[in-house]
Amino acid sequence: MDTTMTKTMLWLLLAIAVAANALVSFQLEGAFQLLLSVVAGIVGLSAIAGLVALKRASSG
């Protein structure tokens, strides 16, 4: 897979995770909000880790 395509997908995934987390915080309450917020946070952190790994691989 092309590196540019991978970066684009990771940025898109990060944007979706941030938007989902913001939407969940305004729309839901209770345990379901917490669960979805944690999942969105994990997805966002995973996307960031992927972008950092790609940056280090391309510069090293």
C-alpha positions as CSV (number, residue, x, y, z in Angstrom):
1,M,0.0,0.0,0.0
2,D,1.2,3.5,-0.8
3,T,2.5,5.6,2.1
4,T,0.5,8.6,1.0
5,M,-2.7,6.6,1.0
6,T,-1.9,5.2,4.4
7,K,-1.3,8.6,5.8
8,T,-4.5,9.9,4.3
9,M,-6.5,7.1,5.9
10,L,-4.8,7.6,9.3
11,W,-5.6,11.4,9.2
12,L,-9.2,10.6,8.2
13,L,-9.5,8.1,11.0
14,L,-8.1,10.6,13.5
15,A,-10.5,13.3,12.3
16,I,-13.5,10.9,12.6
17,A,-12.4,9.8,16.1
18,V,-12.1,13.4,17.3
19,A,-15.5,14.3,15.8
20,A,-17.1,11.2,17.3
21,N,-15.7,11.9,20.7
22,A,-17.0,15.5,20.6
23,L,-20.4,14.4,19.4
24,V,-20.6,11.7,22.1
25,S,-19.8,14.2,24.8
26,F,-22.7,16.4,23.8
27,Q,-25.3,13.8,22.9
28,L,-25.0,11.0,25.4
29,E,-24.7,10.5,29.2
30,G,-23.7,7.8,31.5
31,A,-21.9,4.5,31.0
32,F,-22.6,4.4,27.2
33,Q,-21.0,7.8,26.8
34,L,-17.9,6.6,28.7
35,L,-17.6,3.5,26.6
36,L,-17.9,5.3,23.3
37,S,-15.5,8.0,24.4
38,V,-12.9,5.4,25.5
39,V,-13.3,3.6,22.1
40,A,-13.0,6.9,20.2
41,G,-9.9,7.8,22.3
42,I,-8.2,4.5,21.6
43,V,-8.9,4.8,17.9
44,G,-7.5,8.3,17.9
45,L,-4.4,7.4,19.8
46,S,-3.8,4.4,17.5
47,A,-4.1,6.7,14.5
48,I,-1.6,9.1,16.0
49,A,0.8,6.2,16.8
50,G,0.5,5.1,13.2
51,L,1.3,8.5,11.9
52,V,4.3,8.8,14.2
53,A,5.6,5.4,13.1
54,L,5.2,6.4,9.4
55,K,7.0,9.7,10.0
56,R,9.9,7.9,11.8
57,A,10.2,5.2,9.1
58,S,10.3,7.8,6.3
59,S,12.9,10.0,8.0
60,G,15.1,7.2,9.2
